[in-house]
């Protein structure tokens, strides 16, 4: 079970030009922003990547404001294809990767598989992971499960991280949980 002390949010390739190609992106983007806002408010680490930004553009601007470090630029589909990504995770010393982003069946899938191979525990936030269509998403999620990732949702992972309704952490993300249900 993930905890506040051992989790890092991974945001894979949430870029302006890529968003326009995706099916139903507004819902996944909304959830992605809410989980990011929660990590930001709880002062938990967030690592973001951009795939070939010359082609796909910058990270979506509201997300960008919540990043302490600029997104890591990559050309490989897996985030583990760039040394900076692995180095950042080694520096953070956290074993639970809370994965969000695009696309479910390409960059998020390959990152998930590599994370598991590298000994990380992966929590795939299914309602904050998008793809060009629902078939690609569904098949990708089956693959994540088969590989050993844990499928979750935005609301579920937030409750799991804070664990207790009496904590300050829960109180600080309660408005985000209410936004999810709006």
N, C-alpha and C positions, 0 to 999 in steps of 0.2 A: 504494500500500500504506500502511495507517495506521501511525503510530508513536506512541510514548508522548508525544512532544512536540507532536503536532498533532491529538490526538483528544479529543473530549468525548462523554460518555455522555448521551443524551437518554432520559428516562423519561417516557413520555406516559400520563398519567391512570391510574395504577395505584391505584385507589381502592376502598375496602371494599365499597360497595354495588354498584359496577359488576362486581366480581369474581364475585359470585353469579350474574350473568346469563350468564357466559361458559362456553363449551364447554371442558372439559379444562383449566381455568385452573390447577390445581395444578402441572402440569408446566411450563407457561410461566412461572408465578410463581417456581417453584424456580430455573429457569435465569436469570430476570431478577434474582433476589436474588444469585445467584452471580456474574453479570457485574458487578453493582453492588458487591458485596463486593470484587471484584478491583480495580475502579476506586478504591474507597475506600482499600484497602490501598496501592495504588500512588500515592495522592495525586493522582489525575487528576480533572479537573473533571466534575461531574455536574449536569445541569440537569433538574429535574422540573417537571411541570405537573399541575394538577388541573382537570378540567372541571366547572364548576358544582357546587362542593363541597356546597352546601346540599342538592342532590338526590342526588349520588353519593358523598358522604362524603369522609373524609380519605384521604390516601395511606396505604397499608398500613403498619402501625406499624414493622415491622422495617426496611423501606426508609427510612422517615422518620429513623431513628437514623443512617443513613449520609449524610444530606444536610447539607451545610454551610449551604446557603441554603434557606429555606422554599420549597415548591413555588409556582410562578407560577399564579395563578388565571386561568382563561380561560373564555369563553363561545363563542368561535369554535372551529370544529373543528380548523383548522390552528393549531399553536402560533405560527406567524408572524402570526396575526391580532392578537396583542398586542405592543405596542412593547417591553415589558420583555424578551421572549424574544429579539428581534433585538438589542437593546442588550446583553444578557448575552453573546450569541455574539460580537458585535463587540468587547466588552471582553476576552473570552478569546482572541481572535485565533487560533482553531483552525479548520481547514478540513474536518476529517473528523468527521462526525457519526455516532456509533454509536447507532442508533435501536432502542429497545425500547418495549413498552407495549401499550396497548389503544385502540381496536379497530383491527385490521389494515386494515379496509376504510373506516374513517371518519377518525378523528383522526390515526392513524399515516400513512395514505395521503396525506391532504392536507398534512400536515407534510413528508413525504418529497418530494412534488411541489414544494412551495414552497421547500424547502431546495435542491433541484437548480436551480430557477429563479434562486435567489439565489447560485449559484456554489459551493455546498458539495458535497463528495463524501459520499454517504450509504452507510453499511454497515448494512443491515437485518438484525438478529439474529433470524432467522426462528423459532427455537425459544424466543425470549423475547418474541414478539409474539402476542397472542391475539385471538380474535374470538368472536362468538356461535356460529359453526359453522365447520366445515372448508371448506365451499364458499367462504365469504367470505374466509377466509385464503388459500386457493389462488389465487383470482382476484386478490386484492390483490397477492400476490407476483409474479404474472405482470405486473401493471401496474407494480410497482416496477421490475422488470427493463426493461420497455419504456421507461420514463421515464429509465433510466440509473443506477438504484441498484444496488449490489452486494449480492447475497444471501449471507448467511453464517450461522454458528451460534455459539453461546456458546463452545464449545471452540475452534473455528477462530479466532475473533476474538482470544481470549486468547493463543493461540500466535502469531498474526500480530503482535500488539502487542509481545510481549516478545522475539520473534525468535531468542533464543539460550538454550540450556539452561544455559549457564555463568553467566548474569547473576543478580544479586541479585533483580532483578524477577521472573525466572522462579521462583526459589526461593520468593519470597514468595507466589506464586499457585499453586504446585504442589499444595498441600492443597485448593485450590478445584477444580482440574482433577480431582483424585482424587475429590472429592465428586460432580462431574458424572458420573463413571463408576460411582459406587456403585449 
